[in-house]
Amino acid sequence: MKYFWKQQASASLCLVALIVTACSKEKARFTISGEITNAANKTLYLEHIGTTKIELTDSVELTDGNFQFWQRYDYPDFYRLRIDNQIVTLAIDSADRIQIKADAKTFATNYTLEGTVDESLKIKALIKLQTQTAQRYQALKNQYETGNMSLDTYIDSLNAIIDDYKKPATAFMIADFGSLAAYFALFQQVNHTLIFDIYNKADNKLLGAIANAWDQNYPESPRTIQLKKMYLASRAVIRGERTVKMEETNSKAFLDIVLPDLYDRPVRLSEIGAGKVVIVDFTAYTQTQSPAHNSELMQIYEQYCDQGLEIYQVSLDADTHEWKNAAVNIPWICVHDEQSVYSEIAQRYNVRSLPATFIMDRDGNIAQRLEQNEKLAAVVKKYLR
């Protein structure tokens, strides 16, 4: 009889252990509930914001304005509530219970949160800051386009606007590099361009700190994997240690350029650069520093053009005629982007200020981005070996 009870006890302990193990592996759960006024017959959507896409996870038709969603999740993440085109972004970093009160007419801007909402309130503050930055950028753009501002003043003013975002956003990061707020601040954009430049040495250190903190806390999270890939690739470009692999930049076509030259003939970067080292240079000839910059390029070009160096210079001047007059005697390849400072090509290269200079190696890979104070000649010589 004693032996029987020992077997029963042992079996019971095993069952308890299995139950505990199963429960420990169960995903965390969060709940979002609230009341939306003036929302009769409208649909409220709950969407997951992934690293590459936004997916619908649930929805409810608002009859009396009250609603409740719950979801299970693996890692700290972002979700959003949407009514029509109005969006409220929420940060989920624990078994959160979030209550929201809002009016459907001003859903995106005038809402209150209660519960476990510290990170979500930080996200709200960052979105407000980003919106103000975008509005200032649009006002600056209007001034420039109406001819009331020089290109130099436009670029200086744009950099000042970006700095005004980065200072408070950096404070969110430093407060907790492993937080959702730090991640969110890093990825905010203006004019479809990241405000924090991952190829800038100071900004890259912030990216590295966030990637390291997320790797320590959530090593299997898709966001951690994304951060680590970005950091390793951008750090390699800054140091010139290796080329950017094409799988990290989608494809060579993403970084290729086709623009018209002085005679309106399309010139493709990948074709003229085949087997050569190419200085890919974004500039504007109307800038005050342009003559000195081109003089430095001229010395390098004359020294190394016979050794396989080419220069592919992209002008972002607004005035095509003025660009042609300035470029007519330049010996290297000069092309023009009529989109000027709003160039989609410059956005792909994450160009923030002019001039911006890159090195393309003999295999057609963007190998290094150069800061303005670096010694361009020494870097060119390294890749010509």
N, C-alpha and C positions, 0 to 999 in steps of 0.2 A: 504493500500500500504506500509506504514512504517513497519507494522508487517511482510509483505512478505519479504522485504529487510533484516530485522533482521534475519529471518530464513535463508535466502540465505547466509548472512554473517557468521552466526553461522556454517552452513554446510561447508562453505569454510574453516573456521578456523579448523574445525575437520579434513577436508581432508588434510590440510597442516600439521597438527599434526601427522596424520597417515603416511604421506610421510616422515616427519622428523624421526619418530620412526623407520620406515622401513629402512631408510638409516643408522641410527645409529647402527642398528643391522647387517648391511652388513659387511661381512668379509673384512679385509684389503687386499690389492693387491700389489704384487711386480712384477717387470719386470726385466728380465735378457736378455741382448742382447750383440752382439759383432761380432767379426770377427776371424775366425780360418783359418790360412793359411796352405797350403799343406794338405788339408783335403778333397779333391775331392773324392766323392763316399763313404765317411765315415759317420757314424751315430753318432750324438751327443744326449746323453740321459740326461734328467733332472730327478733326483731321490730324494725322500724325505728320510732323515735319521731319523727314529723314535727311540723310546727308546728300542725297541726290534727287529725291522727289517727295511730293506731298501726297499722302494717301488718305482717303476717306475711311474712317473706322466706325462711325455711327452717325445717326441723325434722328431728329424728332420734330414733328410738327407742333408748333406752339399754339395751344388753344387758350389756356388761361395764363400763359406766360411762364409757368413753372416747368422745370425740367431736371433730369438727373442722368448723368452718364457715369459708367465705371468701366475701367479697363485694367488689364494686367500688363506688366511691362518688365523688361529685363534690366535696363540701366537708366540712369538719369537721362531725361529726354525732353523734347519740346512737342507740345500739342497746341492746336489752335481751335478756337470757336469761331464760326463764320455764319453771318447772316447776310445774304446777298453778297456784296463785295466788301463788307465791313468785317474786320478781323481783330480778334483779341488773342495774343500769343501768351501761352502759359508754360512755365517751367515745372517739370515733375521730377523731384529728386528724392522722394521717400514715399511712404504710404500716405500720400497727401489727401487731404479733404479740403477742397476749395469751393467756396461759395461766391457767386458773382451776382451782382445786381446792376442792371443797366436798362437803358431805354433803347429800343430798336432803332430809333432815329439817329442816335449819337453813339451807337454801340461801340465803335472802335476807339473812341477818345474819352468818353465820359462814363466810366464804369468803376465800381468799387469791388474790392476783393477782401474776403475774410477767410480764416482758417490757416493752413500751412502754406503761406503765400510769400515768404521772404524773397525767394528767388524770382517769383513771378512779378513782384513789385519792382525788383531791379530791372527786369526785362521791360516793364512798362516805362521806367525812367529812361532806359537806353533807346527805346523806340521813339520817345518824345525828343530826345537829343538828336537822333538820326533824322527825324522829320524836320527839325529846325535847321539842321545842316543842309538837307536837300533843298529847303526853301531858300536859304541864303545862296546856295549854288545857283539856283534858277534865276534869282535876281541878278547875280553877278553875270551869268550867261547873257541875260537880256541887255545889260549895259554894254557888254563887249560886242554883241551882234549889232547893236544900233550905232556902233562907231564912237561911243562915248568913253572908250577905255583902250589903252594900248595893250599889246600882247604881254609886255613885261609886267604891267600893272595887273592884268588879268591873272597871270600865273602866280604872282606874289600874293594876290588876294585869295586865290583858290587855296594856296598852301596855308594861309592864315586860317581860313575856314576849316580846313582839315585838322589843323593843330587844335582848334577850339573844340573839336569833337574828341580828339585823341587824349587830351589831358584828363577830362573826367572819366572817359572810358578806360584809360589806363589804371585809374584809381580802383575801378571795379575789379580789374584783373589782379592787381597787386594784393587786394584785400583777400582774395582766395583764387589762386590760379586753377584749382580743380573744380571750380563752380560752373554752373550752367551760364551764369551772367558773364564770366570771363570768356567762355567759348562764344557766346552770343555777340559780345562787344567786338571780338576779333573779326567776325564775318559780316559786319554791317557794310553797306555799300552806298555810294553816291554816283549817279550816272553810270550804273552797272559796273563800277570799279570798286574793289575793296579799299576801304579807307586806310586800314593798316596794310602797309606794303611789305609782304613777306620777304622781299629781296632787299629791303632796307635793313642794315645791320641792327639798329636799335629795335625796330619792330620784329625782326626775326628772333631776337632774344626773348621777346614776350611770347611769340609762338612756341619757342622751345620750352619755356617755363610751363605753359599751359599743357603742351603735349606730355611733358614729364609728369606733371601732377595727375593728369587723366590716366596715364599709363600705370602709375602707382595705385590709383584708386579703382579704376575700371579697365584693366588690361584687355578685356575681350570686347569692349564696347566698339561698335562701328565708328563712333566719333573719335575714339582713341586711335584706331587704325588710320583714319583719315588724317588726323593731326600729325601722327608720326611720319606718314608718307610725305605730307607737305613740308614738314620740317627738314627731313633728310634731303629731299630734292632741292629745296631752296637754299639750304646750307651749303650743299655741294656747288651750286651755281655761284654763291657769294665767294666761296673760297677758291673756286676754279679747280676743285679736286677731280671732278669728273663731269661728263656731259649729262644733260637732262635726258633720261631715257624716254623714248617716244611714248611708251605706255603710261608715263607719268604726265604727259601733256596731250593725251588723246591721240595725236598723230602729227606727223611732220606738216601736214596740210594746215593744221591749226596755227603753226608758227610761220608758214610761208606767206609771202607778200607778193602781190601783183599790182603795180601802179604805173601810171604813164610817166615817161621821161620828158625832156624838154621839147621833143618833137611829137609828143602825144602817142608814142609807141609803148605798148605795155611791156614792162620788164619784170620778169619773175625772179625773185631772190634765189630760189632753189636751183634755177638753171644757170645763172651767172656765177653762183657760188660753188658749183660742182668741182670738187677736188681742190678748192682754195680755202684759205682762211679769210673770213669776211668780217669787216667792221660794219655792223648794222647800227646806223646812227640816226636817231630822231632829233630833229632840230627845227628851228625857225630862223630864217635869214634876217628877219626884221628885229630879232632880239639884239640887245646891246652887246652881249657876250659872243655873238655869232662870229664876227671877224677873228677874234682871238682863238676861238675853238677851231675854226676851219684852218687857221694858220698852223695849229698843232697837228691837225690831220694831214695837212699838206706835207709837213716834214716827215711824218711817218710813212705816208704813201710813196713819196719819192725815194725813201730809203729801202722800202720792202716790196714795192709793186712787182719787181722782177723776180722776187722769191715766192710769189704765189699769194700775195695780199690783194684783196679787192675791198673797196668801200661801197656800200649801198646806203646812200643817205636819203632819208625820208623827210621831206619838207612838210611842216604843218602850218606854213604861212597861209593866212586867209586870202591874200591877194596873189592869184596865179601869175599875173603879169610881173609883179614886183619880184616874185621868186625866180622867174625865168631870167630877168635882167641880172639878178645877183648870181645865178648859177651858171651862166653861159660860158664862163672861162674856167670852170672847175673840171679837172681831168677825170675824176671818178664818176660813178653812176649816181645821178641825182634824179629822184622821182618825187612826185607831189601827191599828197592826199588832200583832196578838196574838202574833206570833212573837217580839216584843220584840227583845232584842239578837241573836237568831239570825235576824233578818229576811232573807229572800232578796232582797227589794227593796233593803234597805240594802247587801247584798253587791253587787248590780248597780251601785249608785252608788259602790261602793268606800268606804263609810263606815267609818272607823276609830275616831273619837271623836265625842262629842256636846258641843255641837250641831255639825251639819255642814250648810252652807248652799250652795245652788246657785242660779244665775239661769237661767231659761228665757226666751228672747226671744219676740217676738210671732209668730214663725213656728213656735213649738213645739219649738225646738232647745235643748238644754242648752248654754248659751253660756259659762258661767264657773263655776268652783268657787272659793269664797272661803275664805281662811284666817281664823281667828278674830280675828286682830289687824288685819284689813283694814277699811277704812271702807265699810261696807255701803251707807250712804246715797249716797255718791258713785258707787258702781258701779251702783246702781239708777237713779240719775238719768241716767247715760250711756245705758242701754238704753231709757229712756223717751223719749229724743229722737226 
